[in-house]
């Protein structure tokens, strides 16, 4: 009896996976709301079946022609509200509690950016104080570049 059960287990597991896959395909609509344009990925496998692994560069070029720059630009221009903000992972949302520049959006981001730039300007960012130092560094680096270029042009094997 136990042997018969062990023989049926792979078939049962395959049936469960197949039913779950069909349910996934039926439950998700083709044009999901807030989904970026592109081929619909499968769970756990992603878009692996959309790629030819033997000619990966060719299949990626075909996908980029169809879902490339123009499609991304169209999505960002036509659906700016949906794609404009950064998605904040739940762990950062709970930890930072809405503070911090890295995951800020909208008005809070503008306010933090304005505050940060004004404080950095007070400390001398963007001023001409370091211009003399940068000219000295450029002169030194140009001498080093000349030496390096000369050494690169000499053949190693004669």
N, C-alpha and C positions, 0 to 999 in steps of 0.2 A: 504494500500500500504506500509506503514511504517513497519507494522508487518511482512509482507512477506520479506522485505529487512532485517530485524533483524534476521529472521529465516535462511536466506541464508548466513549471514555473517560468522558463524563458518565454514560452508562448504567451502566457498570461501577462508577463511584463511587457512584451512587445505590443500586445493588445491595449494595455493601459496607456502606454506612450503614444500609440496611434490615436486613441480616443482623445487624449489631452491635446495632441497636435491639431486635430480637427476642430476641437472646441476653441483653441486659440485662433485658428484661422476664421472661424465663424464669428467669434466675439469681437474681434478687432475689425474696424471698418477700413476700407482701402484708403480713404482720405481722412486720416485721423486729424483731429483739431490740434493745433499747436505743434504738429510734427514738421520738421524741415523737409524740403523736397529731396527725393532720392528713393532708391529701391528699398522696399520694406524688409527689414532684417528679421531673421528667424531667432527665436529664443536660444540662447547659448551658442549658436553657430554664427550669428550675425549675418553678414553678407558674403560668406565664404562661397556659396554656390553661384554668386554673380561674377566670380573671378575665375579666369582660366589660369591655374597655377603654373602651367608650363610656359605660358606667354603672359606673365603678370603685367609687364609694361604695356602691352597692347590692350589688355582688358581694362587697365586703369585709365589709359588714354580714352578709350571709348566711354567709360563712365564719366570722365571729366568733361568730355564734349557734351554729354547729355545733362549732367548735373553739376557742371563746373561754374565758372566765374559768373556767367550771365544769370544762372538760376539763383545763386547765392545773393547776387546784387538785387535781383527782383524780390527775393524773400525779405531782404533787409530793408528795401525801400517800401514795398507794398504792405509788409506786415511788421513795421518797425515796433509797434507796441508789444507784439508777441515775442519778437526776437531781440529787442533792444536791451533788456536788463540781463544781468548775470544771474545764473541759477546758483543759489546758495545751498551747499550740501547741509543736511540737517545737523550734523555734528558741529559745524561752524556756526550755524544759526543758534544752537543751544549754548555753545561756549561763548561766543562774542556778544550775544544778546543785542544785535543790531548795531554794535559799535565797530569801528575799524574802517580803514580805507579800502582794503583788499576786496571785500565783498559788498561794498556800498553801491546803492543804485539811486538814481533820480536826484531829488533835492538834497538828501543827506550827502551824497557823493560830491555835488557841486559845492556845498558848504565846507566839507572837509578839505577839498582840493584848494579852495580859496584860502582857507586858514593855513594850510601847509605851505603854499607858495608865498604868502605874505610873511610868514615866519622865516622861511628860508632866505628870502630877500633881505630881511633884517640882519641875518647872519652873513651876508655878503655873496650869496649865490647870484650869478649873472652879472656881476660887476667887473670893472676893468682892473681890479687889484692884482689879479693873477696873470695879466697880459705879459708883463716883463718875464715872469717865470716861464710862461709857455713859449715865448720867443727863444729863451735860452734852451729849453728842452728841444725845440724844433732844430736849432742849430746843432746841438749834440747828436740828435737822432739822425740828421742828414749826414753828418760825418760818419756815423756808424753804418748808415745805409750804403754809403759809398764804399766803405771797406768791405761790407758784406757782399755787395754786388760784384766787386772785383774778385772776391774769393769764390763766388759762385761761378764765375765765367772761366776760371782756371780748371782745366780738365783733371779729374782724379786719376784716371788710368792713362798712362802715356806710352 
